[in-house]
Amino acid sequence: MKNLFIFNIGNSDVQFKSNPIAGSIQKGEVKRIIPARVFGKELWEEKYNRFKDDASVKKAIDDGLFFPIVSSTLEVDGFTPAESKIILFVTNQESENSQDTIYYGKIIKRCLEFIYKDSSVELTEVNENPADMDIMKDFYRKALAKIAEENRPFDHVFASLTGGTQAQNMMLLICGLSVFREKFRTLYTSVLTRKTKELTITKDLFKTV
């Protein structure tokens, strides 16, 4: 069975195990997070040599670099590297916002390709304001329609509604249901427990349309 997995990459999607965000949340601490574009660029361009070879990727993983939402989501039944495609939506605004996740996406893509040798991973950039509901509605409607056209053989489409902005996740849900119809399923991963569950809201909404 061929399945498609879609993620909105957010500011908590790339972490080190030695300093996890979930640990601070559980302790009630206010954690200072380095902006995603700044932190991601440092990892990509300076610390791990653009992840250009397997040795660079292995070093990052050995250092404890991990992706709590993406990795946990891909543990669900239905994900097999050779039969699945992964699409990462990343922000890369023209104004180069400090919260943009373009580098996070590049890092995750490269590491997933290393971990799952037979995997197919694609990046799709969001170049406009990811917090604007109307803009994201137009963006996801067009982007998902294109994805649907290019990936007709896929049996199911799993969308993670954990990372990214509220506008991104809301429009991924609404537009995904409209475009993929009965193929569309949604997942949520807890930042604290790293457990993934399938959401029932998609089936409930499908009954009303």
C-alpha positions as CSV (number, residue, x, y, z in Angstrom):
1,M,0.0,0.0,0.0
2,K,1.4,3.4,-1.0
3,N,1.0,6.2,1.4
4,L,1.8,9.9,1.4
5,F,2.9,11.8,4.6
6,I,2.6,15.6,4.8
7,F,4.2,17.7,7.5
8,N,4.2,21.4,8.3
9,I,7.7,22.0,9.8
10,G,7.7,24.3,12.8
11,N,10.1,25.8,15.3
12,S,10.2,22.7,17.6
13,D,10.9,20.2,14.9
14,V,14.7,20.1,15.2
15,Q,16.2,19.6,18.6
16,F,19.1,18.0,20.5
17,K,18.3,15.2,22.9
18,S,20.6,16.9,25.5
19,N,18.3,19.9,25.6
20,P,14.7,18.9,24.6
21,I,11.9,21.4,24.6
22,A,9.6,18.8,26.2
23,G,11.8,18.6,29.3
24,S,11.4,22.4,29.9
25,I,7.7,22.2,29.5
26,Q,7.3,19.4,32.0
27,K,9.4,21.4,34.5
28,G,7.3,24.5,34.0
29,E,10.3,26.4,32.6
30,V,10.1,29.2,30.1
31,K,12.5,27.9,27.4
32,R,14.3,30.4,25.3
33,I,14.4,29.0,21.7
34,I,16.9,30.3,19.2
35,P,14.9,31.4,16.1
36,A,14.6,28.5,13.6
37,R,16.3,30.3,10.7
38,V,19.2,31.3,12.9
39,F,19.6,27.9,14.5
40,G,19.0,26.0,11.4
41,K,21.4,28.0,9.3
42,E,24.1,27.5,12.0
43,L,23.6,23.7,11.9
44,W,23.4,23.5,8.1
45,E,26.2,25.8,7.1
46,E,28.6,25.7,10.0
47,K,28.3,22.8,12.3
48,Y,27.6,19.9,9.9
49,N,29.1,21.0,6.6
50,R,25.7,21.3,4.8
51,F,25.1,17.6,5.6
52,K,26.8,16.9,2.3
53,D,27.9,13.4,3.0
54,D,26.8,10.5,5.2
55,A,29.6,11.2,7.7
56,S,28.2,14.6,8.4
57,V,24.7,13.2,8.9
58,K,25.9,10.5,11.1
59,K,27.8,12.9,13.3
60,A,24.7,15.1,13.7
61,I,22.7,12.0,14.8
62,D,25.4,10.8,17.1
63,D,25.5,14.3,18.6
64,G,21.8,13.8,19.6
65,L,20.1,15.8,16.8
66,F,16.6,14.5,16.5
67,F,13.1,15.4,15.1
68,P,10.5,14.5,17.8
69,I,7.4,15.2,15.7
70,V,8.5,13.8,12.3
71,S,10.2,10.7,13.7
72,S,7.4,9.8,16.0
73,T,4.8,10.3,13.3
74,L,6.7,8.0,11.0
75,E,6.4,5.2,13.5
76,V,2.7,4.7,12.8
77,D,1.4,1.7,10.8
78,G,1.4,2.6,7.2
79,F,4.8,4.0,6.8
80,T,7.3,2.0,4.9
81,P,10.2,3.9,3.3
82,A,10.0,2.2,-0.1
83,E,6.2,2.6,-0.5
84,S,5.8,6.0,1.1
85,K,6.5,9.6,0.1
86,I,7.2,12.4,2.6
87,I,6.4,16.0,1.9
88,L,7.7,18.8,4.2
89,F,6.2,22.2,4.0
90,V,8.7,24.8,5.2
91,T,8.5,28.6,5.4
92,N,11.0,30.8,3.5
93,Q,9.4,34.2,3.4
94,E,10.8,36.9,1.1
95,S,11.5,39.0,4.1
96,E,13.6,36.2,5.6
97,N,11.7,36.0,8.9
98,S,13.8,34.7,11.8
99,Q,11.2,32.0,12.4
100,D,11.4,30.5,8.9
101,T,11.9,26.8,8.9
102,I,13.7,26.4,5.5
103,Y,16.9,25.1,7.1
104,Y,15.0,22.8,9.4
105,G,13.4,21.3,6.3
106,K,16.7,20.8,4.6
107,I,18.2,19.1,7.6
108,I,15.2,16.8,8.2
109,K,15.1,15.8,4.5
110,R,18.8,14.9,4.4
111,C,18.6,13.0,7.7
112,L,15.5,11.0,6.7
113,E,17.2,10.1,3.4
114,F,20.1,8.8,5.4
115,I,18.0,6.9,8.0
116,Y,15.5,5.5,5.4
117,K,17.6,4.7,2.4
118,D,14.7,4.0,0.1
119,S,12.6,7.0,1.2
120,S,11.4,9.8,-1.1
121,V,11.4,13.2,0.6
122,E,10.4,16.5,-0.9
123,L,10.4,20.1,0.3
124,T,7.7,22.6,-0.6
125,E,8.3,26.3,0.3
126,V,5.8,28.7,1.8
127,N,7.0,32.1,0.7
128,E,4.2,34.2,2.1
129,N,2.9,35.0,5.6
130,P,2.2,31.5,7.2
131,A,0.0,33.1,9.9
132,D,-2.5,34.6,7.5
133,M,-5.5,32.3,7.2
134,D,-6.7,33.6,3.8
135,I,-3.2,33.4,2.3
136,M,-2.7,29.9,3.6
137,K,-6.1,28.8,2.3
138,D,-5.1,29.8,-1.3
139,F,-1.6,28.4,-0.9
140,Y,-2.7,24.9,0.4
141,R,-5.6,24.6,-2.0
142,K,-3.2,25.0,-5.0
143,A,-0.2,23.1,-3.5
144,L,-2.3,20.1,-2.4
145,A,-4.1,20.0,-5.8
146,K,-0.7,19.8,-7.4
147,I,0.4,17.1,-5.0
148,A,-2.8,15.1,-5.7
149,E,-2.3,15.3,-9.4
150,E,1.3,14.1,-9.2
151,N,0.6,11.3,-6.7
152,R,-2.5,9.6,-7.9
153,P,-1.4,6.0,-7.1
154,F,-1.2,6.7,-3.3
155,D,-3.8,4.9,-1.3
156,H,-3.8,7.2,1.8
157,V,-2.6,10.7,2.7
158,F,-1.6,11.2,6.3
159,A,-1.2,14.8,7.4
160,S,0.5,15.8,10.6
161,L,-1.3,18.7,12.4
162,T,1.4,19.3,15.0
163,G,4.1,21.5,13.5
164,G,3.8,24.8,11.7
165,T,1.5,27.7,12.5
166,Q,-2.2,27.5,13.4
167,A,-3.1,28.9,10.0
168,Q,-1.0,26.3,8.2
169,N,-2.5,23.4,10.1
170,M,-6.0,24.6,9.8
171,M,-5.7,25.1,6.1
172,L,-3.9,21.8,5.6
173,L,-6.9,20.1,7.3
174,I,-9.6,22.0,5.4
175,C,-7.9,21.9,2.0
176,G,-6.6,18.4,2.4
177,L,-10.1,17.1,3.1
178,S,-11.4,19.0,0.1
179,V,-8.7,17.8,-2.3
180,F,-8.0,14.2,-1.1
181,R,-11.5,13.4,0.2
182,E,-11.8,9.8,1.6
183,K,-8.0,9.2,1.2
184,F,-7.2,12.0,3.7
185,R,-6.3,11.2,7.3
186,T,-4.9,13.4,10.1
187,L,-2.4,12.7,12.8
188,Y,-1.3,14.5,16.0
189,T,1.9,14.0,17.9
190,S,2.3,15.1,21.5
191,V,5.4,17.2,22.1
192,L,5.5,15.9,25.7
193,T,5.0,12.1,25.2
194,R,6.0,11.9,21.5
195,K,3.0,9.6,21.0
196,T,1.1,9.9,17.8
197,K,-2.7,9.3,17.4
198,E,-5.0,9.5,14.5
199,L,-7.6,12.3,14.8
200,T,-11.3,11.5,14.4
201,I,-12.1,15.1,13.3
202,T,-11.3,14.3,9.6
203,K,-13.9,11.5,9.4
204,D,-16.5,13.6,11.2
205,L,-15.9,16.5,8.8
206,F,-16.1,14.3,5.8
207,K,-19.6,13.2,6.8
208,T,-20.8,16.8,6.7
209,V,-19.4,17.7,3.2
